[in-house]
Amino acid sequence: MKIIKKFLILVLYLIFIIFLMEGVTRLFLKITNNNIDVYRNFSFKREANIFMPDPVLGYKLIPNVSRNAFTSDFQVVYKTNSVGLREKELKDTDKFKIIFLGDSITFGEGVPYGSRFSDLVEKEINNVYAINAGVPGYGIHQMYLWLRDHGMNLKPNLVICFVIPPGLDRVIYTKIDNSPHLLIPEQEKHRENKINSSLNFFKNTSDRLLAKSCLYSVGKVKVKVAQMAFYLKERDRKTWNEISKNGDGGCYKITTNDQKEMVRKESGKIFIDFKNMCDRARVNFLVVNISTEPIPWLGSFLKGHNIEYLDLSGQLSKIPKITFEIDPHYNAAGNRAVADFLRDYILKRYK
């Protein structure tokens, strides 16, 4: 009986410790303003789990979520607002309203909210209200469609379309090799035997039940992160080498003269549509090259159609260490550099 009594006391003691640690974990998350949603939906891949299908845009950001991105270069949390932008909740204002259109660089991949060039421009120019509508992987065709269907309703004073070479190339991905660029690829499906299927069902059910515990969710992530730390750099180098070799997503690369000509033709149509839509609404429209690579044909084309253009490639290419070590996206210093050039241009051009 004494052994049973000691065992029961030990069990109760362990239960007390677990509940105490659960309470401490919840208190810690509250004090540090960390969202448990991040841990329960933690992405151990390079991409954050923040996308959902859209019938017009192909995909868009999920509204009202906090999700992480996890690489050897950064661990960052992306939080979206109620309209599915990585931005503050929007409000009516009499300030000079600027919409920032772009892809992952404008979105601020790897950079905390508040340190992106759009955030810095808003902070450093009086009477400016910035709306960052950047979405990773977007081509300028998707930027145009978002502006047409959503952005113009916000009544901006200035629309800036930030471009890099892949953002122009993406306009023809649906026209080469039947690319599914505008679709979210289905997860690869593997055949499972009954035993593995039963084990996975049990594991998934257990995870769903245990996920209600903050202690379990946080602990599971911490353990996995520690395990992955040893090969993260190798994974990321392999990923970016593949993208560099084979193009966007490691699958699509513009190589032939015909494809390059198609990019120029289709992109040109979209920029003209941008300009016409903004002119009708009496909204200023500006195209900015924020790549370190020049886009030779773009400046002359835009000038020929009276579209304002700012090419920052020359200035940015001279600044060292503005990207992450492996990931080629701009780090905080890169965003700082873009913001400095933009701030000066906006102050001179739009008084």
Secondary structure, 3 states (H helix, E strand, C coil): CHHHHHHHHHHHHHHHHHHHHHHHHHHHHHHCCCCHHHHHCCCCCCCCCCEEEECCCEEEECCCCEEEEECCCCEEEEECCCCCCCCCCCCCCCCEEEEEECCHHHHCCCCCCCCCHHHHHHHHCCCEEEEECCCCCCCHHHHHHHHHHCHHHHCCCEEEEEECHHHHHHHHHHHCCCCCCCCCCCCCCCCCCHHHHHHHHHHHHHHHHHCCCHHHHHHHHHHHHHHHCCCHHHHHHHHHHHHHHHCECCCECCCCHHHHHHHHHHHHHHHHHHHHHHHHCCCEEEEEECCCCCCHHHHHHHHHCCCEEEECHHHHCCCCCCECCCCCCECHHHHHHHHHHHHHHHHHHCC
